[in-house]
Amino acid sequence: EPEVTQTPSHQVTQMGQEVILRCVPISNHLYFYWYRQILGQKVEFLVSFYNNEISEKSEIFDDQFSVERPDGSNFTLKIRSTKLEDSAMYFCASSPDWNSPLHFGNGTRLTVT
Amino acid sequence: KQEVTQIPAALSVPEGENLVLNCSFTDSAIYNLQWFRQDPGKGLTSLLLIQSSQREQTSGRLNASLDKSSGRSTLYIAASQPGDSATYLCAVNTGGFKTIFGAGTRLFVKA
């Protein structure tokens, strides 16, 4: 069964550094998402992406965050200058349309020191 | 603002027991509701999706119901097994592209 893949599985970075988290959504899906889960807290929506543009974003997704689909298969989340509070599990998800089940990757655990 | 609450926060049952997990949401204007399973350190696996026009969905030993007007959903697990041990998350789509999650119910099924 096709699945969403995320790399790396764990990323450690120093405060102020830029990080790029990578995702390969399921190939025939059209909607792409990033969510995050701080340890012990709820899964939170960050951003959705459709037709090569951001379709919705949360208040968390400020100017430090950006997303890109650089080619036909990858979907990336960039954090320009990481803060300690950015430490979390970041999940990529995709779906064939907005009203279909979300398919999640296994996540990237980001640790900011 | 939509809020999703799940009760109980944790549940421990003996193998073979039937159980019910509860989810409530504050705004009944939803497009769909999904139940997910999350294993420790892993991603989320979609179990069932109920459209706003539906009352229930079934998959194997799982049955999810939706009462949109009262803002409630339940996930029924029949004949629980140790392999069902995980965190179960409820999430609602209020239109558009954003899905809002509850905090989950941690289930432990004892052999």
Interface residues (C-beta under 8 A of the other chain):
Chain A: V4 Y31 Y33 Q41 K42 V43 E44 F45 S48 Y50 S55 E56 S58 F91 A93 W98 N99 S100 P101 L102 H103 F104 G105 N106 G107 R109
Chain B: Y31 N32 Q34 F36 G41 K42 G43 L44 T45 S46 L49 Q51 L89 A91 N93 G96 F97 K98 T99 I100 F101 G102 A103 G104
